[in-house]
């Protein structure tokens, strides 16, 4: 009887390889996210004096993977807030100064011919940074505004058949002066909807301005500001924020608030579904910053004005009655039920 020798490819001859189970990377706890967030706030406040609420909102926007619009007069540290946040987070930073002649390619980038190789290579614009300050966005032309905000929404730039992803974490802080209108292009409400939150800094209190002058006497603290975390840790925080629980009743509150903006008699247009999603994610981020595993109704109420007010379009006749987005949101929050 012949002896059958198994071939090299037969199951009998193949060694069994037992791989160890792949461990899923440990997710940060709300307490760990809170600790990182507080370090970020403390880092920024080495430069920004007396604006704790605004600094906290900026950190909230970063962890919620959103963008921030700051509307205020010149000289109140809008640029410093963005730069200090970038340096504290260890993120790359670029500043775009908007002017009427700024082209979309000046922001996004464009293909350029390499004289050495003779090939066309994409030259990345300043938007390809992790934290980008878009200064005086209302001075850019509507065409450039639209290109910028589309890239923000898609987190990518397309050139021909090639799509270039923006580096994560990615956050835009845009500023505009609400007083000076000459030579500006009003940012349409549909474009404002791309920003998770809108805020302002305002002039400092007397005691804060005095501290600021004394602190800046020997040099600007932004020059010595050191990172307190890394971009990878920021991404971990964002991942943890997405896992924060939002109870059904809190979700219902978000939807009710947004629905009431669409039914308000003073409004031509209420908040969009993007507003609902934004308020949902912002509440998650605020809960995590406070070290909580679950978002609350208080988180939603505290953030509603910052997230929703800039998305509302007021009827022209109501503007003469001093009706604006924040006043409408405050009224809605005070309604029973």
Number of C-alpha atoms within 10 A of each C-alpha: 3 4 5 6 9 10 10 9 8 9 10 11 11 10 7 8 6 6 6 6 6 6 6 6 7 7 13 16 19 23 15 16 27 21 16 20 28 17 17 24 25 17 22 30 18 16 23 24 19 18 18 14 11 18 24 20 21 28 22 26 25 28 29 25 24 23 22 27 23 23 19 20 18 16 10 15 17 23 18 16 22 25 24 27 25 23 24 22 29 20 24 17 20 20 19 18 14 23 17 15 11 17 17 18 16 16 22 21 18 17 14 13 12 11 8 6 8 9 11 12 12 15 13 18 16 19 28 23 21 21 28 24 27 25 21 21 27 24 24 26 21 18 11 23 22 17 16 22 17 15 17 20 12 11 16 16 22 13 12 7 5 9 10 13 13 17 15 17 22 22 28 26 26 24 25 24 17 14 10 10 11 7 12 19 15 15 17 14 13 14 15 17 22 20 27 27 29 25 20 17 18 15 15 15 12 9 10 15 14 12 14 18 10 11 15 12 10 8 10 12 16 19 10 11 16 14 18 17 17 15 18 14 16 22 17 19 26 21 16 21 27 16 16 21 17 19 13 9 11 20 19 13 17 22 17 14 20 22 16 17 25 16 12 14 12 21 20 15 17 22 22 18 12 15 26 21 15 25 28 24 25 30 32 29 34 29 26 31 25 17 17 19 19 18 24 20 16 12 20 24 18 13 17 27 22 23 26 29 24 23 28 26 19 19 15 12 10 14 11 9 8 8 16 19 20 16 13 21 22 14 9 17 16 9 9 5 6
